[in-house]
Amino acid sequence: MQKQMLVLCAAAFLGGIVGGILGTQIFASTSVEAQKPNGVNAEEFLLLDARGNARAGLGLDANGEVGLVLRSKDGGRTLTLSPDEPSVIKLVDRGGRMLWGAP
């Protein structure tokens, strides 16, 4: 019984290794285009705190408009900067009420 268990474990181990090697060879993704050596391409950059909450972000929205968003520690206030918005700079509270804005 113990010998059968040892053979079964060895077979499972070797099968996993062989399957992993074959899987990477068969299903290997095609290489992606390299980015420029002096640049990084992305649609969004996020800065997360230790708890994983987004505190800052730079990116494009669904309409392709660019924006920079900064959030307070407690999430109570959000400062946004977007040249595509009527108020280029605005500070809003958690409920969405604008506290301050500048054209």
Rosetta blueprint (number, residue, H / E / L):
1 M L
2 Q H
3 K H
4 Q H
5 M H
6 L H
7 V H
8 L H
9 C H
10 A H
11 A H
12 A H
13 F H
14 L H
15 G H
16 G H
17 I H
18 V H
19 G H
20 G H
21 I H
22 L H
23 G H
24 T H
25 Q H
26 I H
27 F L
28 A L
29 S L
30 T L
31 S L
32 V L
33 E L
34 A L
35 Q L
36 K L
37 P L
38 N L
39 G L
40 V L
41 N L
42 A L
43 E L
44 E E
45 F E
46 L E
47 L E
48 L E
49 D L
50 A L
51 R L
52 G L
53 N L
54 A E
55 R E
56 A E
57 G E
58 L E
59 G E
60 L E
61 D L
62 A L
63 N L
64 G L
65 E L
66 V E
67 G E
68 L E
69 V E
70 L E
71 R E
72 S L
73 K L
74 D L
75 G L
76 G L
77 R E
78 T E
79 L E
80 T E
81 L E
82 S L
83 P L
84 D L
85 E L
86 P L
87 S L
88 V L
89 I E
90 K E
91 L E
92 V E
93 D E
94 R L
95 G L
96 G L
97 R L
98 M E
99 L E
100 W E
101 G E
102 A E
103 P L
